């Protein structure tokens, strides 16, 4: 169909589809993490929902992805391309733009 759904979307290469966290999120330790009040700041944390097959090297070898579906990740501020799927916010980021998983 013409609409993007989680079932129909696949990321390619060394890209990762991340579901963006809500404005305030409670960490595993119970601490509330608030986003900055500036409207110019884009969210840069979320949960991995799809991963590509990995980056292809010059000799054709595929480098494995370093994250898995379900990982919580922090990626570079302003990295990736934000998209909306089924009325929820996602970002497609390069594996190299992910700074940490937790």
C-alpha positions in Angstrom: 0.0 0.0 0.0 0.8 3.7 0.0 1.0 4.1 3.8 4.0 3.3 5.9 3.4 0.7 8.6 5.8 -0.9 11.0 5.2 -4.2 9.1 5.9 -2.7 5.7 9.0 -0.6 6.6 12.4 -2.1 6.4 15.7 -0.2 7.0 18.6 -0.8 4.6 22.3 -1.2 5.1 23.7 0.2 8.4 20.6 2.1 9.3 18.4 1.6 12.5 14.8 2.5 13.0 14.3 4.1 16.4 11.0 4.8 18.1 11.5 8.2 19.7 10.9 8.4 23.5 8.1 10.5 24.8 9.0 13.9 26.3 9.5 12.6 29.8 10.6 9.1 30.5 11.4 7.2 33.6 14.7 5.4 33.6 15.3 1.9 34.8 16.4 3.4 38.2 13.2 5.3 38.5 14.7 8.8 37.8 12.5 11.0 35.6 14.5 12.2 32.6 13.0 15.4 31.2 13.8 16.8 27.7 15.2 20.3 27.5 12.5 23.0 27.3 13.9 24.4 24.0 11.6 23.6 21.1 14.7 23.6 18.8 16.1 20.4 20.4 15.2 17.2 18.7 14.8 14.0 20.8 17.9 11.8 20.6 16.9 8.7 22.6 14.6 5.9 21.8 14.1 2.2 21.4 15.4 0.2 18.4 12.5 -1.4 16.5 14.2 -2.5 13.2 17.8 -2.8 12.1 19.4 -3.1 8.6 21.6 -6.0 7.6 24.8 -4.1 8.4 27.5 -2.0 6.5 29.1 -3.6 3.5 32.9 -3.2 3.2 34.8 -2.7 0.0 35.4 -6.5 -0.2 31.7 -7.3 0.2 31.9 -8.4 3.8 28.9 -7.3 5.9 29.9 -5.8 9.2 27.4 -6.8 12.0 25.1 -4.3 13.7 26.0 -3.5 17.3 22.4 -3.0 18.5 19.5 -5.3 18.7 15.7 -4.8 18.5 14.5 -3.6 21.9 17.8 -1.8 22.8 17.4 1.7 24.3 19.8 4.0 22.5 21.2 7.5 22.6 22.1 8.9 19.2 23.7 12.2 18.2 21.6 15.3 18.5 20.1 16.2 15.1 21.1 12.9 13.7 18.9 10.8 11.5 15.7 11.5 9.6 12.5 11.8 11.5 9.5 10.0 10.1 5.9 9.3 11.3 4.6 5.8 11.1 1.1 4.9 12.3 0.9 8.3 14.1 4.1 7.7 16.1 7.5 9.4 15.8 10.5 7.5 14.6 14.0 8.3 13.4 16.1 6.5 10.9 19.7 6.8 12.1 23.0 5.4 10.9 24.7 2.8 13.2 27.7 5.2 13.4 25.4 8.0 14.8 24.4 5.8 17.8 26.5 6.8 20.8 25.3 4.4 23.5 22.9 1.6 24.2 21.4 1.0 27.7 
